[in-house]
Amino acid sequence: MKRAERLLTTTRYNANLWESDIRIPVTVIPNTISEAFSDFDENGRNKARDAYRIPGQMPDLNQREISDYYYLVDFFIMTSCFESFGKAAVEAMSRKCIVLSTAVGGLPEVIGNKDDLYDMNDLSKLTDRIKALMDDPEAAKREREMFYKRYTDNYTPDKNIEGHLRVYRKIPGAV
């Protein structure tokens, strides 16, 4: 693929993906809300982050660093158990990442394509989707462009302002 072959995941990473036959570098950004990452030492340092050694694991990144990193990512995988909107998915879409996600909360609406949604209890659809897109670079390119178009059509700052103004204009006496 054109970019570095990396999978960027948010929230808790499911070990079943490791057991699949996908053999590309993986970067993990663990969810600080998950139980595995909520244990802190007396200095306030997260104990699990020191013990959780996965090749390619990233340290905490600031907003600029994560923004730059998206450009190196082919697949952005959301493994959320719950998600109200999916800001991270939108950020990844804005950088032409392929976004694959659990079908929870607002993510199906953000993702917009049922082929890119999976059930966390059955990762076969996820792994099959990754393999299919890796085997077909043209399909992967179309998928990246589709996600970028969803971003530009729905989630840019201007689209956000337009949407808010539409809502406010419906309120009698507003704007």
Secondary structure, 3 states (H helix, E strand, C coil): CCCCCCEEEECCCCHHHHHCCCCCCEEECCCCCCHHHCCECCCCCEHHHHHCCCCCCCCCCCHHHHHHHHCCCCEEEECCCCCCCCHHHHHHHCCCCEEEEECCCCHHHHHCCHHHEEECCECHHHHHHHHHHHHCHHHHHHHHHHHHHHHHHHCCHHHHHHHHHHHHHCCCCCC
